[in-house]
Structure formats: C-alpha cells, structure tokens
Amino acid sequence: MDKLMKMILAMGDMTNQNETREDKLKFKERIVFARMKASIPDWNPPDDWYDLSVKEREKRINKIEND
C-alpha cells in the first residue's frame, strides 16, 4: 500500500475514535476502494463484499492496510 493511503487511514483512526466500528470500516472502505479505482480504473469491490460480515470485511481491509 502506498504511503499516502497509509497516512490517510492513520489520520482517520485518530479522528474517528468516537464512531462505531461499522463507521470506521466505511471510512476505510472509501479510502481503499478509491485508491484501488485510481490504480485500476475497471476495479470494483467483490460482488459479495457487502454480504460479508463486518468482522470479515475489517479483516480484509486491515490486511490491505498492513501490506
């Protein structure tokens, strides 16, 4: 993951402390998905993304964040 995206996600973690777990996940999804779309114009999240549990989506987003 590039440095700019990591910095934005870290800033979001610091400023989103009073938000719910799902709100924090939505923020991370917006950032990660926008970066993916910028890198790969035809990219879309997996079709079943929103069918996954919050826990599973968090796990996958965190993996991207930590790579």
Phi, psi and omega in degrees: 000145183282162186295322181298315180295319178299319181295316179297316179295321178295318178296321177297320178299322181287324185268344183260028187294333182263005180271163180287165178303318181290324177297319178297319179295317179299320177299311180298320178300315180301316182292309183296315181294321178296319180294319178298316181296323178293325181280324183228094188308327181271005183291142173220152176298158178306146182304327183264013186307311184279357172274342179288155177292159176302318181300316180291319178296319177300314181301316182290318178295319179296325178296316178297317181298325184268356177279000000 
